[in-house]
């Protein structure tokens, strides 16, 4: 079994110097998204999506110069093994996760980090983006030796009140 070290490096944007690494998130981080006050990350192998205040996340690194930092203030939801690309609606209320191993798109309500829907997708979804008006979700699926994938899917997004 391969071990994946969990950690995100933080850089000073003015001079590109490395401030250090923050640990504490799920292993095998795949994608990061900032929307408003929150940092969202997908952890591929364990199939998790995590949320935290990005300001608190960075502050934990800056305030502990020279020390190892383990950040623990994450909200976590399981979406299924193979959590790859994640995107949020422009208002940050919903997050979509491409779940490669499960051939699905998981929809997460970010206010309570609950999966509220799962949408079947062509085998091995990996890439994803959302239109600027939040009305379409575009997903690519990769092929593997076992077949499947090699497609682009376009989903219409409808938020039910």
Steps between C-alpha positions, in 0.01 A plus 500: 500500500634838401505771765407854402636783709237759577601862490460828317794734450439870564698763309550874547341649186731804508834321476391137438683376807370185665342572839460131575256214478167458676390148590180362648281459193405166346777334300550512122371855444388532137337842452467831686230764454451830684153653496433798725637427845544126449766264371365172365719202416445157354695202630518241222572163663285539813220660295446800723425869451607739774415862581670757724550873535787578264603796717530279810685240293765748380516677838587168667809479277608863534468501881709184539811586302756223516263255669301211357136602464209259524172673416195327645207731423357316200143398427513174306257303283548167323414512129658169393845372409664684217388855587663706229410845368265715708312818407263726690206709389583869488311564825687214670181322608572179308807300410527237228761222525607271216519153659722299267468153654125530548427642152284773649479866590431567869311819588585644841304770681785704649305651791500164680737299275239236416474307173155591370513325163705261290487516122612202287781589259691325225775282639788672677399869522807710565477857366222745568397864483184700551366775275522856629120515535495174704262338249728236345750253639751370246675173588766297318550129553827325436542159349693228676627162387166351602321738262241764567539872505647706220198728506376847584169536684296818544249506785233767551497619861164562662481605864171397657367729771 
